[in-house]
Amino acid sequence: MKQMKKFSNSKNSLTAIGILSISLITTSTYAINGTLPMIRSELNLTQAQVETLVTVPSFALALLVLFSSLISTKIGERLTVNIGVGIIGLTGIIPFLTENYPLILISRVFLGAGIGMINSLAVSLIASYFKEKTAATLLGFRASIEQVGQAFLTFIAGLLMNISWQAPFLVYLITIPILLMFNLFVPKEHKKVGDDKNGKEIDSEQSLDKRENSKISPIVWLLAILMAILVADYIGMQVRFAQIATNIISKDYNASPFMSVMLIIAMIGGILFGRFYQLMKFKLIYFSLALFAISNFIVANSHKSLPVLIFGFILIGFPLQLISPLAFHLLPKLAPGNKQTFVTSVILIGFNVGVFVEPYLFIITDKIFGIRNNLSSIFNYFAWLFLIIACLIAVTHFFFSANKKRMPKHS
């Protein structure tokens, strides 16, 4: 029996590895950022043309995320993952084979499409194969693995730059081992594993959720809006950090080392998500929003203190990697099983919308509140916004829970 259990646990671990491996390439569009100056020089491109190579995949990515649920319903999740990863691998290395800019640009569009096909499945497959406690832990790992994948591919691409400007695109060959791991380790059927001690309790809870949630809960759309605001704030702080630091010390400031530290702190947040969720459950959303508010208050009121500014900036990555897996982890209780890929796509679209609207949101907020030269003042308003959102969520959750208790039980 012990040997069988050990084998089962080993098999479950391999399934997790197979699913998590997909997330290594979901942020791979940024892997060639360090190569852009060399590409511009070698192909005699304008700055706008070379930047388009990084931005154009985002449009195809957002479009395919929207339709990935429909595609996976029609052809199946496994085939969707295989086609998506295959497209990433094949189109990713095209720039290694040609110097034709229009062809390279088209290949980047298809690269974004491939990522869009697998993005929501990288999340929803975890909920499909694993029970609640295990799924919570794996969602946290997935958030960290995304950043590990981006850092690793960017590092390898940087090394390959020593060969030629085209060599960095070979990083997309990583899709070959990813396809092997996914097809070898992930079983075809959705047999949930993990949480053996509480398996019966969780299964009955999930079946109850399926009966009650025959429709998509409005909370899904609110979560998508919340994620858009959080990501916009997160990106905006990264964009303004170097300039705010420069204004404090009155000379150009290299923010790269602290960007790396913030990334590491964010990864730790993702790794610890499962433990935090077990301690706080739904209350984790209030804790995360409170940390977001604190980070924004610190940056906004750092004044002339560079250490205070750096502390506030580094802090913001930690709660983001707590609240983003939490949003995905709540979805099985907010929508029926056959809508999980769709609602996952909705949350991912919220992420992408946050990235797109960040510059305009900051410009509009600056104008509304009359902020001009003080780049950090805007974060005061974001801090108060997050506290207000936390209060609204608490009130909504209280009344929702109260109404649910008053509902007559099914016989």
For each residue, the residues with C-beta under 8 A, 3 or more apart:
1: 4 5
2: 5 6
3: 6 7
4: 1 7 8
5: 1 2 8 9
6: 2 3 9 10
7: 3 4 10 11
8: 4 5 11 12 193
9: 5 6 12 13
10: 6 7 13 14
11: 7 8 14 15 193
12: 8 9 15 16 130 134 193 194
13: 9 10 16 17
14: 10 11 17 18 184 185
15: 11 12 18 19 129 185 186 187 193
16: 12 13 19 20 130 134 138 141
17: 13 14 20 21 181 185
18: 14 15 21 181 182 183 184 185 186
19: 15 16 22 122 125 126 129 138 182 186
20: 16 17 23 24 138 141 142 145
21: 17 18 24 177 178 181 182
22: 19 25 26 81 85 118 121 122 125 178 182
23: 20 26 122 142 145 146 149
24: 20 21 28 145 146 148 149 152 153 174 178
25: 22 28 85 88 115 118 149 153 172 174 175 178
26: 22 23 115 118 119 122 146 149
27: 30 146 147 149 150
28: 24 25 31 88 92 111 115 149 150 153 171 172
29: 54 57 58 61 108 111 112 115
30: 27 33 54 150 154
31: 28 150 153 154 156 157 168 171
32: 35 36 39 53 54 157 168 169 171
33: 30 36 54 154
34: 154 157 158 161 168
35: 32 38 39 157 161 165 168
36: 32 33 39 40 50 51 53 54
37: 40 41 50
38: 35 41 42 161 165
39: 32 35 36 42 43 45 50 53 165
40: 36 37 43 44 45 46 47 49 50
41: 37 38 44 165
42: 38 39 99 165
43: 39 40 99 101
44: 40 41
45: 39 40 49 50 101
46: 40 49 50
47: 40 50 51
48: 51 52
49: 40 45 46 52 53 101
50: 36 37 39 40 45 46 47 53
51: 36 47 48 54 55
52: 48 49 55 56 105
53: 32 36 39 49 50 56 104 105 108
54: 29 30 32 33 36 51 57
55: 51 52 58 59
56: 52 53 59 60 105 108 109 112
57: 29 54 60 61 108 109 111 112 115
58: 29 55 61 62 112 352 355 356
59: 55 56 62 63 109 112
60: 56 57 63 64 109 110 111 112 113 116
61: 29 57 58 64 65 112 113 115 116 119 352
62: 58 59 65 66 116 349 352
63: 59 60 66 67 113 116
64: 60 61 67 68 71 112 113 114 115 116 117 119
65: 61 62 68 116 119 120 345 348 349 352
66: 62 63 345 349
67: 63 64 70 71
68: 64 65 71 72 80 116 117 118 119 120 121 341 345
69: 72 73 120 339 341 342 344 345
70: 67 73 74
71: 64 67 68 74 75 80 117
72: 68 69 75 76 77 80 121 341
73: 69 70 338 341
74: 70 71
75: 71 72 79 80 83
76: 72 79 80
77: 72 80 81 121 124 125 128 341
78: 81 82 183 186 188
79: 75 76 82 83
80: 68 71 72 75 76 77 83 84 117 118 121
81: 22 77 78 84 85 117 118 121 125 182
82: 78 79 85 86 179 182 183
83: 75 79 80 86 87 114 117
84: 80 81 87 88 114 115 116 117 118 121
85: 22 25 81 82 88 89 114 118 175 178 179 182
86: 82 83 89 90 114 175 179
87: 83 84 90 91 110 111 113 114 117
88: 25 28 84 85 91 92 111 114 115 118 172 175
89: 85 86 92 93 172 173 175 176 179
90: 86 87 93 94
91: 87 88 94 107 108 110 111 114
92: 28 88 89 107 111 169 171 172 175
93: 89 90 96 97 169 170 172 173
94: 90 91 97 98 103 104 107 169
95: 98 104 107 108 166 169
96: 93 166 167 169 170
97: 93 94 166
98: 94 95 103 104
99: 42 43 104 166
100: 103 104
101: 43 45 49 104 105
102: 105 106
103: 94 98 100 106 107
104: 53 94 95 98 99 100 101 107 108
105: 52 53 56 101 102 108 109
106: 102 103 109 110
107: 91 92 94 95 103 104 110 111
108: 29 53 56 57 91 95 104 105 111 112
109: 56 57 59 60 105 106 112 113
110: 60 87 91 106 107 113 114
111: 28 29 57 60 87 88 91 92 107 108 114 115 172
112: 29 56 57 58 59 60 61 64 108 109 115 116
113: 60 61 63 64 87 109 110 116 117
114: 64 83 84 85 86 87 88 91 110 111 117 118
115: 25 26 28 29 57 61 64 84 88 111 112 118 119
116: 60 61 62 63 64 65 68 84 112 113 119
117: 64 68 71 80 81 83 84 87 113 114 121
118: 22 25 26 68 80 81 84 85 88 114 115 121 122
119: 26 61 64 65 68 115 116 122 123 345 348
120: 65 68 69 123 124 341 344 345 348
121: 22 68 72 77 80 81 84 117 118 124 125 341 344
122: 19 22 23 26 118 119 125 126 142
123: 119 120 126 127 139 142 328 344 347 348
124: 77 120 121 127 128 331 340 341 344
125: 19 22 77 81 121 122 128 129 186
126: 19 122 123 129 130 135 138 139 142 328
127: 123 124 130 135 328 329 331 332 340
128: 77 124 125 190 192 340
129: 15 19 125 126 186 187 190 191 192 193
130: 12 16 126 127 134 135 138 192 193 194
131: 134 135 192 193 194 195 198 199 202 203
132: 135 136 195 202 205 206
133: 136 137 194 195 198 202 274 278
134: 12 16 130 131 137 138 193 194 195
135: 126 127 130 131 132 138 139 194 329
136: 132 133 139 140 273 274 277 278 325 329
137: 133 134 140 141 273 274 275
138: 16 19 20 126 130 134 135 141 142 274
139: 123 126 135 136 142 143 273 274 325 328 329
140: 136 137 143 144 269 270 271 272 273 274 277 321 322 325
141: 16 20 137 138 144 145 270 271 274
142: 20 23 122 123 126 138 139 145 146 270 325
143: 139 140 146 147 269 270 273 321 324 325
144: 140 141 147 148 266 267 268 270 271 321
145: 20 23 24 141 142 148 149
146: 23 24 26 27 142 143 149 150
147: 27 143 144 150 151 263 266 267 270
148: 24 144 145 151 152 267
149: 23 24 25 26 27 28 145 146 152 153
150: 27 28 30 31 146 147 153 154
151: 147 148 154 155 263
152: 24 148 149 155 156
153: 24 25 28 31 149 150 156 157 171 174
154: 30 31 33 34 150 151 157 158
155: 151 152 158 159
156: 31 152 153 159 160 168 171
157: 31 32 34 35 153 154 160 161 168 169 171
158: 34 154 155 161 168
159: 155 156 162
160: 156 157 163 167 168 170 171
161: 34 35 38 157 158 164 165 167 168
162: 159
163: 160 167
164: 161 167
165: 35 38 39 41 42 161 168
166: 95 96 97 99 169
167: 96 160 161 163 164 170
168: 31 32 34 35 156 157 158 160 161 165 171
169: 32 92 93 94 95 96 157 166 172
170: 93 96 160 167 173
171: 28 31 32 92 153 156 157 160 168 174
172: 25 28 88 89 92 93 111 169 175
173: 89 93 170 176
174: 24 25 153 171 177 178
175: 25 85 86 88 89 92 172 178 179
176: 89 173 179 180
177: 21 174 180 181
178: 21 22 24 25 85 174 175 181 182
179: 82 85 86 89 175 176 182 183
180: 176 177 183 184
181: 17 18 21 177 178 184 185
182: 18 19 21 22 81 82 85 178 179 185 186
183: 18 78 82 179 180 186
184: 14 18 180 181
185: 14 15 17 18 181 182
186: 15 18 19 78 125 129 182 183
187: 15 129 191
188: 78
189:
190: 128 129
191: 129 187
192: 128 129 130 131 203
193: 8 11 12 15 129 130 131 134
194: 12 130 131 133 134 135
195: 131 132 133 134 198 199 202
196: 199
197:
198: 131 133 195 201 202
199: 131 195 196 202 203
200: 203 204
201: 198 204 205
202: 131 132 133 195 198 199 205 206
203: 131 192 199 200 206 207
204: 200 201 207 208
205: 132 201 202 208 209
206: 132 202 203 209 210 332
207: 203 204 210 211
208: 204 205 211 212
209: 205 206 212 213 332 333
210: 206 207 213 214 336 337
211: 207 208 214 410
212: 208 209
213: 209 210 216 217 333 334 335 336
214: 210 211 336
215: 335 336
216: 213 220 334 335 336 339 342 343
217: 213 220 334 335
218: 221 222
219: 222 223 330 334
220: 216 217 223 224 331 334 335 343 346 347
221: 218 224 225 346
222: 218 219 225 226
223: 219 220 226 227 327 330 334 347 350
224: 220 221 227 228 346 347 349 350 353
225: 221 222 228 229 350
226: 222 223 229 230 327 350 389
227: 223 224 230 231 323 324 327 347 350 351 354
228: 224 225 231 232 350 351 353 354 357
229: 225 226 232 233 354 385 389
230: 226 227 233 234 292 320 323 324 354 386
231: 227 228 234 235 320 350 351 354 355 358
232: 228 229 235 236 354 355 357 358 361 362
233: 229 230 236 237 292 296 316 379 382 386
234: 230 231 237 238 316 317 320 354
235: 231 232 238 239 354 355 358
236: 232 233 239 240 358 361 362 378
237: 233 234 240 241 295 296 299 313 316 379
238: 234 235 241 259 262
239: 235 236 358
240: 236 237 243 244 375 376
241: 237 238 244 245 255 258 259 299 309 313
242: 245 246 253 254 255
243: 240 246 247 375
244: 240 241 247 248 299 302 309 375 376
245: 241 242 248 249 253 255 306 309 310
246: 242 243 249 250 251 252 253
247: 243 244 250 375
248: 244 245 302 304 305 306 309
249: 245 246 253 306
250: 246 247
251: 246
252: 246
253: 242 245 246 249
254: 242 257
255: 241 242 245 258 259
256: 259 260
257: 254 260 261
258: 241 255 261 262 310 313 314
259: 238 241 255 256 262 263
260: 256 257 263 264
261: 257 258 264 265 314
262: 238 258 259 265 266 313 314 316 317
263: 147 151 259 260 266 267 317
264: 260 261 267 268
265: 261 262 268 269 314 315 317 318
266: 144 147 262 263 269 270 317 318 320 321
267: 144 147 148 263 264 270 271 321
268: 144 264 265 271 272 318 321
269: 140 143 265 266 272 273 317 318 319 320 321 322
270: 140 141 142 143 144 147 266 267 273 321 322 325
271: 140 141 144 267 268
272: 140 268 269 275 276 322
273: 136 137 139 140 143 269 270 276 277 321 322 325 326
274: 133 136 137 138 139 140 141 277 278
275: 137 272 278 279
276: 272 273 279 280 284 287 322
277: 136 140 273 274 280 281 284 326 329
278: 133 136 274 275 281
279: 275 276
280: 276 277 283 284 287
281: 277 278 284
282: 285 330 397
283: 280 286 287
284: 276 277 280 281 287 288 322 323 326
285: 282 288 289 323 326 390 393
286: 283 289 290 390 393 394
287: 276 280 283 284 290 291 319 322
288: 284 285 291 292 319 320 322 323 326
289: 285 286 292 293 319 323 386 387 389 390 393
290: 286 287 293 294 386 387 390
291: 287 288 294 295 315 318 319 322
292: 230 233 288 289 295 296 316 319 320 323 382 383 386
293: 289 290 296 297 383 384 386 387 390
294: 290 291 297 298 312 315 383
295: 237 291 292 298 299 312 313 315 316 319 383
296: 233 237 292 293 299 300 312 316 379 380 382 383 386
297: 293 294 300 301 312 379 380 383
298: 294 295 301 302 308 309 311 312 315
299: 237 241 244 295 296 302 309 312 313 316 376 379
300: 296 297 376 377 378 379 380 383
301: 297 298 308 376 380
302: 244 248 298 299 305 306 308 309 312 376
303: 308
304: 248
305: 248 302 308 309
306: 245 248 249 302 309 310
307: 310 311
308: 298 301 302 303 305 311 312
309: 241 244 245 248 298 299 302 305 306 312 313 376
310: 245 258 306 307 313 314
311: 298 307 308 314 315
312: 294 295 296 297 298 299 302 308 309 315 316
313: 237 241 258 262 295 299 309 310 316
314: 258 261 262 265 310 311 317
315: 265 291 294 295 298 311 312 318 319
316: 233 234 237 262 292 295 296 299 312 313 319 320
317: 234 262 263 265 266 269 314 320 321
318: 265 266 268 269 291 315 321 322
319: 269 287 288 289 291 292 295 315 316 322 323
320: 230 231 234 266 269 288 292 316 317 323 324
321: 140 143 144 266 267 268 269 270 273 317 318 324 325
322: 140 269 270 272 273 276 284 287 288 291 318 319 325 326
323: 227 230 284 285 288 289 292 319 320 326 327
324: 143 227 230 320 321 327 328 351
325: 136 139 140 142 143 270 273 321 322 328 329
326: 273 277 284 285 288 322 323 329 330
327: 223 226 227 323 324 330 331 347
328: 123 126 127 139 324 325 331 344 347
329: 127 135 136 139 277 325 326 332
330: 219 223 282 326 327 333 334
331: 124 127 220 327 328 334 335 340 343 344 347
332: 127 206 209 329 335 337 340
333: 209 213 330
334: 213 216 217 219 220 223 330 331 343
335: 213 215 216 217 220 331 332 339 340 342 343
336: 210 213 214 215 216 339 340
337: 210 332 340
338: 73
339: 69 216 335 336 342 343
340: 124 127 128 331 332 335 336 337 343 344
341: 68 69 72 73 77 120 121 124 344 345
342: 69 216 335 339 345 346
343: 216 220 331 334 335 339 340 346 347
344: 69 120 121 123 124 328 331 340 341 347 348
345: 65 66 68 69 119 120 341 342 348 349
346: 220 221 224 342 343 349 350
347: 123 220 223 224 227 327 328 331 343 344 350 351
348: 65 119 120 123 344 345 351 352
349: 62 65 66 224 345 346 352 353
350: 223 224 225 226 227 228 231 346 347 353 354
351: 227 228 231 324 347 348 354 355
352: 58 61 62 65 348 349 355 356
353: 224 228 349 350 356 357
354: 227 228 229 230 231 232 234 235 350 351 357 358
355: 58 231 232 235 351 352 358
356: 58 352 353
357: 228 232 353 354 360 361
358: 231 232 235 236 239 354 355 361 362
359: 362 363
360: 357 363 364
361: 232 236 357 358 364 365
362: 232 236 358 359 365 366 378
363: 359 360 366 367
364: 360 361 367 368
365: 361 362 368 369 371 378 381
366: 362 363 369 371 372 378
367: 363 364 370
368: 364 365
369: 365 366 377 378 381
370: 367
371: 365 366 374 377 378
372: 366
373:
374: 371 377
375: 240 243 244 247 378
376: 240 244 299 300 301 302 309 379
377: 300 369 371 374 380 381
378: 236 300 362 365 366 369 371 375 381 382
379: 233 237 296 297 299 300 376 382 383
380: 296 297 300 301 377 383 384
381: 365 369 377 378 384 385
382: 233 292 296 378 379 385 386
383: 292 293 294 295 296 297 300 379 380 386 387
384: 293 380 381 387 388
385: 229 381 382 388 389
386: 230 233 289 290 292 293 296 382 383 389 390
387: 289 290 293 383 384 390 391
388: 384 385 391 392
389: 226 229 289 385 386 392 393
390: 285 286 289 290 293 386 387 393 394
391: 387 388 394 395
392: 388 389 395 396
393: 285 286 289 389 390 396 397
394: 286 390 391 397 398
395: 391 392 398 399
396: 392 393 399 400
397: 282 393 394 400 401
398: 394 395 401 402
399: 395 396 402 403
400: 396 397 403 404
401: 397 398 404 405
402: 398 399 405 406
403: 399 400 406 407
404: 400 401 407
405: 401 402
406: 402 403
407: 403 404
408:
409:
410: 211
411:
